[in-house]
Amino acid sequence: MIRLNKHDTVRQNVVYASFVVASLLKRRRVATYDEIRKKLSKEIDGGEFLMIDTLCFMYALGMIRYHAENDMLEIIRHEAK
């Protein structure tokens, strides 16, 4: 998923999908799973299949936060020191 093989394109991997999700969240600050799935499906062929791996990747890197009370994802903004 992260490394490309001969059958993948640059737009069909987790890193590019993370860029798409991050750009959505930077504009809106928060988004639901359905909004993210629709954006990935629109931008990437088969993007809905990358959604879970992408969100796990972004969560592991500390880029997003999940809010269970309203079932939304929020981007974490890191301030430069």
C-alpha positions in Angstrom: 0.0 0.0 0.0 2.8 2.5 0.8 5.3 1.1 -1.7 4.3 1.0 -5.3 4.6 -2.1 -7.4 4.3 -2.4 -11.2 0.4 -2.6 -11.0 -0.1 0.6 -9.0 -0.1 4.2 -10.1 1.1 7.1 -8.0 -2.5 8.1 -7.3 -3.5 4.7 -6.0 -1.5 4.5 -2.8 -1.9 5.5 0.9 0.5 8.4 0.7 -1.5 10.2 -2.1 -4.8 9.3 -0.4 -3.5 10.8 2.8 -2.7 14.0 0.9 -6.3 14.1 -0.4 -7.8 13.5 3.0 -5.4 16.1 4.6 -6.4 18.7 2.0 -10.1 18.1 2.7 -9.6 18.4 6.5 -7.4 21.5 6.2 -10.2 23.3 4.4 -13.1 22.0 6.6 -11.2 21.2 9.9 -13.5 18.2 10.6 -15.3 15.7 8.3 -17.4 12.5 8.7 -16.3 9.1 7.4 -18.9 9.4 4.6 -17.5 12.8 3.4 -14.0 11.3 3.3 -15.1 8.2 1.5 -16.9 10.3 -1.2 -13.8 12.6 -1.6 -11.5 9.6 -2.0 -13.9 7.9 -4.4 -14.1 11.1 -6.5 -10.3 11.7 -6.6 -8.9 8.2 -6.9 -10.1 5.1 -8.8 -10.9 2.6 -6.1 -10.3 5.2 -3.4 -12.9 3.8 -1.1 -10.8 0.7 -0.7 -7.9 2.8 0.5 -9.9 4.7 3.1 -9.3 2.5 6.1 -5.6 2.0 5.4 -5.2 5.8 4.8 -6.9 6.7 8.0 -4.8 4.2 10.0 -1.7 5.6 8.4 -2.6 9.2 9.2 -3.6 8.3 12.8 -0.3 6.5 13.4 1.5 9.6 12.2 -0.5 11.8 14.5 -2.1 13.7 11.8 -5.8 13.1 12.7 -7.9 12.8 15.8 -11.2 10.8 16.1 -14.1 12.2 18.0 -16.4 9.4 19.0 -19.2 11.6 20.4 -20.0 13.0 17.0 -18.3 10.4 14.8 -16.0 12.9 13.1 -12.3 13.1 12.2 -10.3 16.3 12.9 -6.9 17.3 11.5 -4.3 18.0 14.2 -2.4 21.2 13.5 1.2 21.2 14.8 2.5 24.7 15.5 6.1 25.5 14.6 8.2 26.4 17.6 
